[in-house]
Amino acid sequence: MKLPPEIQFHQDIRLLIYRPRGLLDEAAINKITSVIDDLEAATQEPFNRFSDTLEAHEVELNFRYVIHVSLHRRLAHKGRAPVKSAILATEPTLVHYARLLVLLTEGSSIKVRLFHEREAAAQWLSVPIERLRRSHRPRTTLGESLE
């Protein structure tokens, strides 16, 4: 499975990293949601998520769409092992939507938390901070079995 450049999957630590740049809109969210859906279908092992939104400078989303996607993810992940989704955000609009996601996933198997510092996210996800830095490239890629 070929991943878009803004998405990395670290098989060894079961972590998907999403780094949107510039505009964050419905098309961008549809793309990451589709990748997550595909990875969950292709692998039976749970994996955590980290969204580094520090380079997303424009947001074109609305509450209705965010609620729709959140409900889709809740239902798609129902019955699966719990996972963590850390969102690194400082831009006010993204912080607002991240807080909404925290509320909308409450009580589900997807635990979402908002972070303002990369170090705190790494600690919560139990991964080395180096893996969450922008300069880090995955050692492994998705294998042939997922294509």
C-alpha positions in Angstrom: 0.0 0.0 0.0 1.5 3.3 -1.1 1.0 6.0 1.4 0.7 9.8 0.6 3.7 11.8 1.6 2.0 13.4 4.6 1.3 9.9 6.1 3.8 7.5 7.6 3.2 4.1 9.2 5.7 2.7 11.6 5.0 -1.0 11.8 7.6 -1.7 14.5 5.8 0.5 17.0 2.3 0.3 15.5 2.0 4.0 14.9 0.4 6.0 12.1 1.7 9.6 11.7 -0.3 12.2 9.8 1.3 15.6 9.0 -1.0 17.8 7.1 0.5 20.9 5.6 -1.2 24.1 4.5 -5.0 23.7 4.0 -6.8 21.2 6.1 -10.2 20.6 4.5 -12.7 17.8 3.8 -10.5 16.3 1.1 -7.6 16.0 3.4 -9.7 14.5 6.2 -11.3 12.0 3.7 -7.8 10.9 2.6 -6.5 10.2 6.1 -9.8 8.5 7.1 -9.6 6.3 4.0 -6.0 5.3 4.8 -6.9 4.5 8.4 -9.9 2.4 7.2 -7.7 0.6 4.7 -5.0 -0.1 7.3 -7.5 -1.4 9.8 -9.0 -3.7 7.1 -5.5 -5.0 6.1 -4.1 -5.5 9.5 -5.7 -7.2 12.5 -3.3 -5.6 15.0 -4.3 -2.2 16.5 -2.2 0.9 15.9 -2.1 4.3 17.5 -2.3 7.6 15.7 -0.4 10.9 15.9 -1.6 13.9 14.0 1.0 16.7 13.8 -1.0 19.7 12.7 1.7 22.4 13.3 2.1 23.0 9.6 -1.6 23.2 8.8 -2.2 26.9 8.6 -5.7 27.1 7.1 -8.8 25.2 8.1 -11.9 24.8 6.0 -14.1 22.4 8.0 -17.4 22.7 9.7 -19.0 21.1 12.8 -21.4 18.9 10.7 -18.6 17.3 8.8 -16.4 16.8 11.8 -19.3 15.1 13.7 -20.1 12.9 10.6 -16.4 11.7 10.3 -16.2 11.1 14.1 -19.3 9.0 14.1 -18.0 7.1 11.1 -14.7 6.3 12.9 -16.5 5.3 16.1 -18.7 2.8 14.2 -15.8 1.6 12.0 -13.7 0.9 15.0 -16.4 -0.6 17.2 -15.4 -4.0 18.7 -11.7 -3.5 18.0 -9.0 -3.2 20.5 -8.6 0.3 22.1 -6.2 2.7 20.3 -4.9 6.2 21.1 -5.0 9.2 18.8 -2.8 12.1 19.8 -3.4 15.4 18.1 -0.6 18.0 18.3 -2.2 21.4 17.7 -1.6 25.1 18.6 -3.7 26.9 15.9 -6.9 28.0 17.6 -9.3 26.5 15.0 -7.5 23.2 15.0 -7.5 23.2 18.8 -11.2 23.8 18.8 -11.9 20.9 16.4 -9.5 18.6 18.4 -11.4 19.3 21.6 -14.6 18.4 19.7 -13.1 15.1 18.6 -12.1 14.4 22.2 -15.7 14.8 23.3 -17.2 12.9 20.3 -15.0 9.8 20.9 -15.5 9.7 24.6 -16.7 6.2 25.6 -15.5 4.6 22.4 -12.4 2.4 21.8 -10.6 5.4 20.2 -9.1 7.5 22.9 -8.3 11.0 21.6 -6.2 13.6 23.4 -5.0 17.1 22.4 -1.4 18.1 23.0 0.4 21.4 22.7 3.8 19.8 23.1 5.3 16.8 21.1 7.1 15.4 24.2 3.8 15.0 26.1 2.2 13.2 23.1 5.2 10.9 22.8 4.9 10.0 26.5 1.2 9.3 26.3 1.6 7.2 23.2 4.6 5.4 24.8 6.9 6.0 21.8 10.3 7.6 21.5 10.1 11.4 20.9 12.5 10.9 17.9 9.7 9.1 16.1 7.4 12.0 16.3 9.9 14.6 15.1 9.4 15.8 11.5 12.9 14.7 10.5 12.3 11.1 11.4 11.5 8.7 8.5 10.0 5.3 9.1 12.5 2.4 9.1 9.8 0.1 7.8 7.1 0.6 5.2 4.0 -1.3 4.6 4.8 -4.6 3.1 3.6 -6.4 0.1 1.0 -8.2 2.1 -1.0 -5.0 2.4 -1.2 -4.2 -1.3 
